[in-house]
Amino acid sequence: MANTPRITPHWKDSSYGTKLTHLLSARSIGLLCCSLFLSLLVFAAQFSVTFAAGTDSPDFKKLASTSTVGNFRPIRDHGSETKLPRATKPFLEFSKQRTQAKHEVVGVLGEEEMVRSNGREILDGVQTILVVSTDGYPNHFSTVQAAVDAVPMWNYVNWIILIKPGIYYGTVIVPQGKNHITLLGEDPATTTLSCQRSAKDTPMGILDSPCVIIEASFFVAKNIAFENTSPKPAELDYNAQAPAIRVSGDNSSFYGCSFLGWQDTLFADQGRQYYKDCRVEGSVDYILGYARAVFDNCTIYSRSGGFITAQSRWCDAECTAAQSAFVFLNCTLTGYGPTYLGRPWREYAKVLYIDTWMDSHVVSQGWEDWLEGTSPMFPHDNVYFAESNSRGPGANPQSRIVWSHQIGETEVEANMYRDIMSFLDGQSWIQQPPSVQAVLRSDLMRSLSPYSSIEGDAVPEETDRYPKRRGKGLHFKLLD
């Protein structure tokens, strides 16, 4: 256990204390084990651990979202005091091996000690793992929405939702306040969130027609396919928008994901967004919105002729949306044509393609107006469409429409957008999440909580090492 791999929250950098992983469980062990625990744990900072008296089997879902006498909230970070459920024998064994000879007990206040760490909570790094599958295991959620619903509102800590391979039909909504959720799959070819609906099927049109709606901040997805199976719309069908996803929360990132649809596939609505090694498919305006978004090393595939982008930056430097732009870096454009790089959805639309390879399906003029009848809807002076170092048969800088821009490969402006961290203020939130394999290889997950693994292992017979579990699919680990 001394070399146990840790599943460390990728957006946290805990710089205080010794790294310590705790397992929360529902089984009470009484005062004797509490005393043993206090004799083994020695802490680098001034804090001690609280055991929640008054319940031998706390409801973990309730524990995560309530603050009652028997079920103390373990995931708040705005104070310096927090109460935890009672420890179990594996908690004590693990704590002993991780902390021996490195700390000192700072005091004994009985069975309800307060967690303190110089005003900073040890619970900053809590990470909870939920599992979704179609296998019917009692400790797995059967829908992604059910797992999302288990995350408490105004969440401050990191929740990973592991999704086993399968096609999960239905809508998923991550509302504002359910922050720090990561959806983690093994491969977008085998793990799909899918639905079939369009703007004409919903009261608010394109806003509530996406299969997946992300309104929370710090959302992460890796190796997931988001799909809307609505058929290719008829020409001039203005109610056929069928997004696979709408992303409206700030600091959202996607790694190795696929976005599949026809019209308005990826609605990058607002906020800062980062897409790495992703694939986007569609035909008409299939990347749209006014987010500040970077597509890094992505494949953009046109299923038929149409427009890749419909960017909707709606103001100049006088408003907060002024930094809105779609930036494509080191991307590959392929598929069927004739395809335009984009058209403006609002007056100040802004799109840049930098170091991007374009196949012959891209028309030589590159860009198009948003037409009202036969006239442009928006003045060209305000729209900013640009390229730098485009390559491939679809790269024709001399033939581009006159009101678009060509930026030199070494110009300051091009390099400004190549600096992703600066453009997106991404230093604190753009980092690769762990893979499913890394999570499953964790000795801690296998040895201390095998029945919460993604493989759906059978719950072992109840023992002191494996106390009976209450709460569906919830695996609490505290990382200091």
Stockholm file with secondary structure:
# STOCKHOLM 1.0

chainA/1-480         MANTPRITPHWKDSSYGTKLTHLLSARSIGLLCCSLFLSLLVFAAQFSVTFAAGTDSPDFKKLASTSTVGNFRPIRDHGSETKLPRATKPFLEFSKQRTQAKHEVVGVLGEEEMVRSNGREILDGVQTILVVSTDGYPNHFSTVQAAVDAVPMWNYVNWIILIKPGIYYGTVIVPQGKNHITLLGEDPATTTLSCQRSAKDTPMGILDSPCVIIEASFFVAKNIAFENTSPKPAELDYNAQAPAIRVSGDNSSFYGCSFLGWQDTLFADQGRQYYKDCRVEGSVDYILGYARAVFDNCTIYSRSGGFITAQSRWCDAECTAAQSAFVFLNCTLTGYGPTYLGRPWREYAKVLYIDTWMDSHVVSQGWEDWLEGTSPMFPHDNVYFAESNSRGPGANPQSRIVWSHQIGETEVEANMYRDIMSFLDGQSWIQQPPSVQAVLRSDLMRSLSPYSSIEGDAVPEETDRYPKRRGKGLHFKLLD
#=GR chainA/1-480 SS CTTCCCCCCTTCCCCSSCCCEEECCSCCCHHHHHHHHHHHCCBSSSCCCBBCTTCSSCCHHHHTTCCCSSSCCCCCCSSSCCCBCCCCHHHHHHHHHHHTTTCBCCCCCCSBCCCCSTTSCGGGGCEEEEEECSSCCTTSBSSHHHHHHTSCTTCCSEEEEEECSEEEESCEEECTTCCSEEEECSCTTTEEEEECCCGGGSTTGGGTCSSEEECSSSCEEESCEEEECCCCCCTTCTTCCCCSEEECSSSEEEESCEEECSBSCEEECSSEEEEESCEEEEEEEEEEESCEEEEESCEEEEEEEEEEEEECCCCCTTSGGGGCEEEEESCEEEESSSEEEECCSSTTCEEEEESCEECTTBCTTCBCCCEETTEESSCTTTCEEEEESCBSTTCCGGGSCTTSEECCTTSHHHHHHHCHHHHHTCTTTCCCCCCHHHHHTCHHHHHHCGGGSTTCCCCCCCCSSSCCCCSTTCEEEEEC
#=GC SS_cons         CTTCCCCCCTTCCCCSSCCCEEECCSCCCHHHHHHHHHHHCCBSSSCCCBBCTTCSSCCHHHHTTCCCSSSCCCCCCSSSCCCBCCCCHHHHHHHHHHHTTTCBCCCCCCSBCCCCSTTSCGGGGCEEEEEECSSCCTTSBSSHHHHHHTSCTTCCSEEEEEECSEEEESCEEECTTCCSEEEECSCTTTEEEEECCCGGGSTTGGGTCSSEEECSSSCEEESCEEEECCCCCCTTCTTCCCCSEEECSSSEEEESCEEECSBSCEEECSSEEEEESCEEEEEEEEEEESCEEEEESCEEEEEEEEEEEEECCCCCTTSGGGGCEEEEESCEEEESSSEEEECCSSTTCEEEEESCEECTTBCTTCBCCCEETTEESSCTTTCEEEEESCBSTTCCGGGSCTTSEECCTTSHHHHHHHCHHHHHTCTTTCCCCCCHHHHHTCHHHHHHCGGGSTTCCCCCCCCSSSCCCCSTTCEEEEEC
//
